[in-house]
Amino acid sequence: MKHNFYAGPAILPEYTIEKSIEAIRDFNGTGLSLLCISHRSKDFDKVMNSAVEMTKKLLDIPEGYSVIFVGGGATTQFYNIPFNFLAKKGAYLDTGTWPSGAIREAKLWGEVDVVASSKDKKYNYIPKNFTIPADADYFEICSNNTIEGTEIFEDFDSPVPLISDMSSDIFSRPVDVSKYAMIFAGAQKNFAPAGVTMVIIKDSFMEKSVRPVPTLSNYKKLAEKNSMINTPPVFPIFAALKTMEWIEAEGGVKAMEKRAIARADRVYEVLENSKMFVPNIPDPKDRSRMNITFAMKPEYAELADAFLTLSKERDCVGLAGHRSVGGFRASTYNALPMESVDALVALIKEFEAAH
């Protein structure tokens, strides 16, 4: 058994994979592959509508919100958000590589207020006690920083529309959606193959677009057409629906949170007690449950490659840290079984005992 710790594209439930294989061979008894059917067909209409309804159900989304599925990846939202909504000023919390990318894109459209940043310590903490400017058009955060390994678990009370990039922790914990004007999530981290991005947006916020935008950047038009202005990413949307079905069958988002806590606690415990390894994020309250980043202590740094070599021998794959930060990263998404966590813990203990 391979233990998949890749950060993205990443592990998906076996249910999703098997149902997707079946649909590629014969979609819904049509005699056609899912890869070859029309997105305008009644059969795919059911998929799209079910994906929207399942998203609303799992996240307990209140009335007055639309769910949209778009192509282009979550990073396309980095420019699409200010394109639509930045009139005077956009406010941002800078907690890592992806938020800093969103800030860079927003500066193309107007003034950006970085309310706080953890860049001074290589993004190894979540800033606290910052003030959200009441004159901003919106305030954008990234709830989970895949590269650095920090996570925000609070649904902020914001005086302006709150936007969150939840690409790598969507469906891993309950969220008070009513506090957000918009949530977006790229699929390849925690709920579907790459190629689709989910957007959950408050209907009244869509009305606040400050300039004319092209049709495929217009959230209101996308919502009105049920994400089908052009051909949507058919296969990833189908896979996303299957993953959501699996989440529901496994007990819903609350069950996913319990599992996420159990997985993360198990790994952080062995790292805390290790003489050779150390977690990258000092404060346990800021540590991600989805992306556990760690490193060799300085006196053992030369053994990093040897650890990765052994990890592959023990079928633990994807443990190398992002190229921009190095070290190690264990991504423990919803579909990762505790058996894989146990294998990682055993690997760490084995390597430490040998050296």
C-alpha positions as CSV (number, residue, x, y, z in Angstrom):
1,M,0.0,0.0,0.0
2,K,1.3,3.4,-1.0
3,H,0.9,6.1,1.7
4,N,0.1,9.3,-0.2
5,F,1.3,12.6,1.4
6,Y,1.4,14.7,-1.7
7,A,0.1,18.3,-1.2
8,G,-1.8,18.5,-4.5
9,P,-2.8,16.9,-6.7
10,A,-3.4,14.7,-3.7
11,I,-5.2,11.7,-2.3
12,L,-8.8,11.2,-3.1
13,P,-11.3,8.6,-1.6
14,E,-11.3,5.2,-3.3
15,Y,-15.0,5.7,-3.7
16,T,-14.4,8.8,-5.9
17,I,-11.7,7.0,-8.0
18,E,-13.9,3.9,-8.5
19,K,-17.0,5.8,-9.4
20,S,-15.0,8.0,-11.7
21,I,-13.6,5.0,-13.5
22,E,-17.1,3.5,-13.9
23,A,-18.3,6.8,-15.4
24,I,-15.4,7.1,-17.8
25,R,-16.3,3.7,-19.1
26,D,-20.1,4.2,-19.1
27,F,-21.7,7.3,-17.6
28,N,-25.1,6.7,-16.0
29,G,-25.9,3.8,-18.3
30,T,-25.8,6.0,-21.4
31,G,-23.3,3.8,-23.2
32,L,-21.0,6.9,-23.4
33,S,-18.0,7.9,-21.4
34,L,-18.3,10.8,-19.0
35,L,-15.4,12.3,-21.0
36,C,-17.5,12.3,-24.1
37,I,-20.9,13.4,-23.1
38,S,-22.5,16.8,-23.6
39,H,-22.4,19.2,-20.7
40,R,-25.9,20.3,-21.9
41,S,-27.3,16.8,-21.5
42,K,-29.9,16.1,-18.9
43,D,-27.6,13.5,-17.3
44,F,-24.9,16.1,-16.7
45,D,-27.5,18.6,-15.6
46,K,-28.2,16.3,-12.7
47,V,-24.5,16.1,-11.8
48,M,-24.1,19.9,-11.7
49,N,-27.3,20.4,-9.7
50,S,-26.4,17.7,-7.3
51,A,-22.9,19.1,-6.8
52,V,-24.4,22.5,-6.0
53,E,-27.0,21.1,-3.6
54,M,-24.4,18.8,-1.9
55,T,-22.1,21.7,-1.3
56,K,-24.9,23.7,0.3
57,K,-25.8,20.7,2.4
58,L,-22.4,19.7,3.7
59,L,-21.3,23.3,4.5
60,D,-24.8,24.3,5.8
61,I,-24.8,27.2,3.5
62,P,-27.7,29.7,4.3
63,E,-30.1,31.2,1.9
64,G,-28.8,34.0,-0.3
65,Y,-25.7,32.3,-1.5
66,S,-24.8,30.8,-4.9
67,V,-22.4,27.9,-5.6
68,I,-20.4,28.2,-8.9
69,F,-17.9,25.8,-10.5
70,V,-15.4,27.4,-12.7
71,G,-12.2,26.5,-14.5
72,G,-8.7,28.0,-14.2
73,G,-7.7,27.1,-10.7
74,A,-8.0,29.0,-7.4
75,T,-5.2,31.5,-8.5
76,T,-7.5,32.9,-11.2
77,Q,-9.6,34.2,-8.3
78,F,-6.6,36.2,-7.1
79,Y,-7.2,38.7,-10.0
80,N,-10.9,38.1,-10.5
81,I,-11.8,39.3,-7.0
82,P,-10.2,42.7,-7.3
83,F,-11.3,42.9,-10.9
84,N,-14.9,42.7,-9.7
85,F,-14.8,44.3,-6.3
86,L,-11.7,46.5,-5.7
87,A,-12.9,50.1,-6.1
88,K,-11.0,52.0,-3.4
89,K,-9.0,49.5,-1.4
90,G,-8.6,45.8,-0.8
91,A,-7.5,44.5,2.6
92,Y,-5.4,41.4,2.9
93,L,-3.9,39.2,5.6
94,D,-0.4,38.0,4.4
95,T,0.2,34.6,5.8
96,G,2.1,32.8,3.1
97,T,3.0,32.2,-0.5
98,W,-0.6,32.1,-1.8
99,P,-1.9,35.2,0.0
100,S,1.2,37.1,-1.1
101,G,0.3,36.1,-4.7
102,A,-3.2,37.4,-4.2
103,I,-1.8,40.7,-2.9
104,R,0.4,41.0,-5.9
105,E,-2.5,40.5,-8.3
106,A,-4.7,42.9,-6.5
107,K,-2.1,45.7,-6.8
108,L,-2.8,45.6,-10.5
109,W,-6.3,47.0,-9.8
110,G,-5.8,49.5,-7.0
111,E,-4.7,50.2,-3.5
112,V,-3.9,47.2,-1.2
113,D,-3.8,47.4,2.6
114,V,-1.8,44.5,4.1
115,V,-3.3,44.5,7.6
116,A,-0.7,42.2,9.0
117,S,2.0,39.8,7.8
118,S,4.0,36.9,9.1
119,K,6.7,37.3,6.4
120,D,9.2,38.5,9.0
121,K,9.5,34.9,10.3
122,K,9.1,33.1,7.0
123,Y,5.3,32.8,7.5
124,N,5.7,30.4,10.5
125,Y,2.8,32.0,12.5
126,I,-0.6,33.5,12.0
127,P,-0.7,37.3,12.9
128,K,-2.9,38.3,15.8
129,N,-4.6,41.5,17.0
130,F,-4.8,43.2,13.7
131,T,-7.4,45.7,12.7
132,I,-9.5,45.2,9.6
133,P,-10.0,48.6,7.9
134,A,-13.6,49.6,7.8
135,D,-13.1,51.6,4.6
136,A,-11.9,48.6,2.6
137,D,-14.0,47.1,-0.2
138,Y,-13.3,43.6,1.2
139,F,-10.9,41.7,3.5
140,E,-9.3,38.5,2.0
141,I,-7.5,35.7,3.9
142,C,-6.2,32.2,3.1
143,S,-7.4,29.8,5.7
144,N,-4.8,27.2,5.2
145,N,-1.3,27.8,3.9
146,T,-0.3,24.6,2.1
147,I,3.4,25.5,1.6
148,E,4.2,26.9,5.1
149,G,1.9,24.7,7.2
150,T,-0.3,27.2,9.1
151,E,-4.0,27.3,9.4
152,I,-6.7,29.8,10.5
153,F,-9.6,28.1,12.4
154,E,-11.5,31.2,13.3
155,D,-14.4,32.6,11.2
156,F,-13.6,36.3,11.6
157,D,-16.1,39.0,12.4
158,S,-15.3,41.5,9.7
159,P,-16.7,45.1,9.3
160,V,-16.3,44.6,5.5
161,P,-17.1,41.6,3.2
162,L,-14.9,38.7,4.2
163,I,-13.3,36.5,1.5
164,S,-11.4,33.3,2.1
165,D,-9.2,31.0,0.0
166,M,-10.1,27.6,1.4
167,S,-8.4,25.6,-1.3
168,S,-6.6,23.1,1.0
169,D,-9.0,22.8,4.0
170,I,-12.5,23.0,2.4
171,F,-14.8,20.3,3.9
172,S,-12.3,19.5,6.7
173,R,-14.2,21.4,9.4
174,P,-17.5,23.2,9.9
175,V,-17.5,26.8,8.7
176,D,-19.9,29.6,9.5
177,V,-20.5,30.5,5.9
178,S,-22.8,33.4,6.9
179,K,-19.7,35.4,8.0
180,Y,-18.2,35.2,4.5
181,A,-19.1,37.2,1.4
182,M,-17.1,34.7,-0.7
183,I,-15.2,31.4,-0.3
184,F,-13.3,29.8,-3.1
185,A,-11.4,26.5,-3.3
186,G,-9.2,24.9,-6.0
187,A,-10.1,21.2,-6.3
188,Q,-6.8,19.5,-6.4
189,K,-6.0,19.7,-2.7
190,N,-8.9,18.0,-0.9
191,F,-12.0,17.2,-3.0
192,A,-11.4,16.6,-6.7
193,P,-8.8,16.4,-9.5
194,A,-7.3,19.6,-10.8
195,G,-9.3,21.6,-13.2
196,V,-12.2,23.1,-11.3
197,T,-12.6,25.7,-8.6
198,M,-15.6,26.0,-6.3
199,V,-16.9,29.5,-5.6
200,I,-19.4,30.1,-2.8
201,I,-20.6,33.7,-3.0
202,K,-23.2,35.8,-1.3
203,D,-25.8,37.0,-3.8
204,S,-25.8,40.5,-2.5
205,F,-22.0,40.7,-2.8
206,M,-22.2,39.8,-6.5
207,E,-24.2,42.9,-7.0
208,K,-21.3,45.1,-5.8
209,S,-19.1,44.6,-8.9
210,V,-17.5,48.0,-9.4
211,R,-16.7,47.8,-13.1
212,P,-17.8,46.0,-16.2
213,V,-16.0,42.7,-16.5
214,P,-15.9,40.0,-19.2
215,T,-18.7,37.4,-19.0
216,L,-16.5,34.6,-17.7
217,S,-15.2,36.8,-14.9
218,N,-18.8,37.9,-14.0
219,Y,-19.9,36.0,-10.9
220,K,-23.5,37.0,-11.3
221,K,-23.7,35.8,-14.9
222,L,-22.0,32.5,-14.0
223,A,-24.5,32.0,-11.2
224,E,-27.4,32.8,-13.4
225,K,-26.2,30.2,-16.0
226,N,-25.5,27.6,-13.3
227,S,-21.8,27.6,-14.2
228,M,-22.5,26.8,-17.9
229,I,-21.8,29.9,-19.9
230,N,-19.2,27.8,-21.6
231,T,-18.3,24.1,-21.2
232,P,-17.5,23.6,-17.5
233,P,-14.8,21.1,-16.3
234,V,-17.1,18.1,-16.5
235,F,-14.9,15.4,-15.1
236,P,-13.6,17.2,-12.0
237,I,-17.1,18.4,-11.2
238,F,-18.4,14.8,-11.3
239,A,-15.4,13.7,-9.1
240,A,-16.1,16.5,-6.7
241,L,-19.7,15.3,-6.4
242,K,-18.5,11.7,-5.7
243,T,-16.1,13.0,-3.0
244,M,-19.0,15.0,-1.4
245,E,-21.1,11.8,-1.4
246,W,-18.3,10.0,0.4
247,I,-18.0,12.8,3.0
248,E,-21.7,12.6,3.7
249,A,-21.6,8.8,4.0
250,E,-18.7,9.0,6.4
251,G,-20.5,11.4,8.7
252,G,-20.2,14.8,7.1
253,V,-17.9,17.7,7.8
254,K,-18.0,17.2,11.6
255,A,-16.7,13.7,11.2
256,M,-14.0,15.0,8.8
257,E,-12.9,17.5,11.5
258,K,-12.6,14.8,14.1
259,R,-10.4,12.7,11.8
260,A,-8.3,15.7,10.9
261,I,-7.6,16.5,14.5
262,A,-6.7,12.8,15.2
263,R,-4.3,12.6,12.3
264,A,-2.6,15.9,13.0
265,D,-2.3,15.2,16.8
266,R,-0.7,11.9,16.1
267,V,2.0,13.3,13.8
268,Y,2.7,16.5,15.8
269,E,3.1,14.4,19.0
270,V,5.8,12.3,17.5
271,L,7.6,15.4,16.1
272,E,7.3,17.2,19.5
273,N,9.0,14.2,21.2
274,S,11.6,13.7,18.6
275,K,15.3,14.4,19.1
276,M,16.0,14.6,15.4
277,F,12.9,16.3,13.8
278,V,11.1,19.5,14.7
279,P,7.8,21.0,13.5
280,N,8.2,24.2,11.4
281,I,5.4,26.0,13.2
282,P,6.2,26.8,16.8
283,D,2.7,27.6,18.1
284,P,0.4,24.6,18.2
285,K,-2.6,26.9,17.7
286,D,-1.3,28.0,14.3
287,R,-0.4,24.5,13.0
288,S,-2.2,23.2,10.0
289,R,-4.2,19.9,10.2
290,M,-3.9,19.5,6.5
291,N,-0.2,20.2,5.8
292,I,2.2,19.3,8.5
293,T,5.6,20.9,7.8
294,F,8.7,19.8,9.6
295,A,12.5,19.6,9.3
296,M,15.6,18.0,10.7
297,K,17.2,19.8,13.6
298,P,20.3,21.7,12.5
299,E,22.7,19.1,13.8
300,Y,21.1,16.4,11.7
301,A,20.4,18.5,8.5
302,E,22.8,16.3,6.4
303,L,20.5,13.3,6.9
304,A,17.5,14.9,5.1
305,D,18.1,13.1,1.8
306,A,18.5,9.8,3.6
307,F,15.1,10.2,5.3
308,L,13.4,10.8,2.0
309,T,15.1,7.8,0.5
310,L,13.9,5.6,3.4
311,S,10.4,7.1,3.1
312,K,10.1,5.9,-0.4
313,E,11.3,2.4,0.6
314,R,8.6,2.4,3.2
315,D,6.0,3.4,0.6
316,C,5.5,6.9,2.2
317,V,5.5,9.2,-0.9
318,G,5.2,12.9,-1.3
319,L,7.0,13.9,1.9
320,A,9.5,16.4,0.4
321,G,8.7,20.0,1.4
322,H,7.8,22.6,-1.2
323,R,10.8,23.6,-3.3
324,S,10.6,27.2,-1.9
325,V,11.0,26.1,1.8
326,G,12.6,22.7,1.8
327,G,12.3,20.3,4.6
328,F,9.4,17.9,4.8
329,R,5.6,18.1,4.4
330,A,3.0,15.5,5.2
331,S,-0.3,16.4,3.7
332,T,-3.1,14.8,5.7
333,Y,-6.2,15.5,3.8
334,N,-9.7,14.0,4.4
335,A,-9.1,10.8,2.4
336,L,-5.9,9.9,4.1
337,P,-6.5,6.8,6.3
338,M,-5.1,6.6,9.8
339,E,-3.1,3.6,8.6
340,S,-1.0,6.0,6.6
341,V,-0.5,8.3,9.6
342,D,0.7,5.2,11.6
343,A,3.1,4.4,8.7
344,L,4.6,7.9,8.9
345,V,5.0,7.8,12.6
346,A,6.7,4.4,12.4
347,L,9.0,5.8,9.6
348,I,10.0,8.7,11.8
349,K,10.7,6.5,14.8
350,E,12.6,4.0,12.7
351,F,14.9,6.6,11.1
352,E,15.6,8.3,14.5
353,A,16.5,4.9,16.1
354,A,18.8,4.1,13.2
355,H,20.7,7.4,13.5
